[in-house]
Amino acid sequence: MKGIVQTMGKVYDLETGEEVEVQTLEHETYGEIKYVDYEMPVLCEDCDGTGLVGEEECATCGGTGYATESEIILSVENPPEESMMRMSLPAGWKGGGGE
């Protein structure tokens, strides 16, 4: 099973059982943000998971309907007042150091 689980302050890969390193980013507005750099398949936003944009194959996912999400946010020190927050970090971004 592909995915991660957070328990007792640590994050583990469900497939391998190995611990996944937690990264920390200091954000000007939101304070300390903890995230993991973990490739997880998610429905492609450009084609809504259909693999097609109009009648053409989706260029983002190559027609699979899935894209790869590289960063998963675990916690935000000062979350915005809205109930949902989406933040994108560049793939391969290595900042802030781990715990």
Residue pairs with C-beta under 8 A, 6 or more apart in sequence:
1 14
1 15
2 14
2 15
2 40
2 41
3 13
3 14
3 15
3 40
4 11
4 12
4 13
4 14
4 20
4 36
4 38
4 40
4 72
5 11
5 12
5 14
6 12
6 74
10 19
10 22
11 19
11 20
11 22
11 36
11 74
12 18
12 19
12 20
13 19
13 20
13 38
20 36
20 38
21 36
21 37
21 98
21 99
22 34
22 35
22 36
22 74
22 98
22 99
23 34
23 35
23 36
23 37
23 94
23 95
23 96
23 97
23 98
24 32
24 33
24 34
24 96
24 97
24 98
24 99
25 32
25 33
25 35
25 89
25 95
25 96
26 32
26 33
26 96
27 33
29 78
29 80
30 76
30 77
30 78
30 79
30 80
30 85
31 76
31 77
31 78
32 76
32 77
33 73
33 75
33 76
33 77
33 87
34 73
34 74
34 75
34 99
35 71
35 72
35 73
35 74
35 89
36 71
36 72
36 74
37 70
37 71
37 92
37 93
37 94
38 70
38 71
38 72
39 68
39 69
39 70
40 68
40 69
40 72
41 66
41 67
41 68
41 69
42 66
42 67
42 68
42 69
43 49
43 65
43 66
43 67
44 51
44 58
44 60
44 61
44 64
44 65
44 66
44 67
45 60
45 67
46 53
46 58
46 59
46 60
46 61
46 67
47 53
47 58
47 60
47 61
47 65
49 65
49 66
50 58
50 65
51 57
51 58
51 61
51 63
51 64
51 65
52 58
52 63
53 59
57 63
58 65
60 67
61 67
70 89
70 91
70 92
71 88
71 89
71 93
73 85
73 87
76 85
79 85
